[in-house]
Amino acid sequence: MKGRTRNILRVSIIITIALLIGITVWFNLTSGTKAVEVGDEAVDFRLTTLDGQEVQLSELTEDKGVILNFWGTWCKPCREEMPDMNAIYSEGHEDYEIVAVNVAENAQQIQQFISGLDADLEFTIALDQSRSVTEAYNIGPLPTTIAVNREGVVVKKQEYQLTPEDISLFISEATE
């Protein structure tokens, strides 16, 4: 009798584990948001900026290309690429805008981060404290940069740090 009870317990545990694994796999396959890719229409959004204004992607793309840069204060590559972005942006940005979308941090953390940079950032810093935009774009690693053209279409996307040459290429793609 003891052996039979043990076998029933083992089979029950195995079935339970198999069910849990199956449910987990099913949820991961069916509930994930599709990543925004090159050729897709950009997801429109409205966010508050660090200086208290509002920025909406569709308003910007009416007459300019837009570079979206998703970043965090804890992200070393983000810290390294921001001065390069700023240097290129400060040379002239009549036909494009850069919107640096901070992921889930508060204004104080962002201000501390910016004050530690060797550059006075001129481009827009947008706050995605709820992660709604980050989730809509299904952003994984930071930084992730997306170029959106005047038609509102994603024309370039890159995860990880951009070089100055990469930044210039993003601008060219967004403004063609």
ABEGO torsion letter per residue (X at the ends): XAAAAAAAAAAAAAAAAAAAAAAAAAAAAAABBBBBBBGBBBBBBBBBBAAGBBBBAAAAAAABBBBBBBBBAABAAAAAAAAAAAAAAAAEAAABBBBBBBBGBBAAAAAAAAAABABBBABBBBBBAAGAAAAAAGBBBOBBBBBBBAAGBBABBBBEBBBAAAAAAAAAAAAX
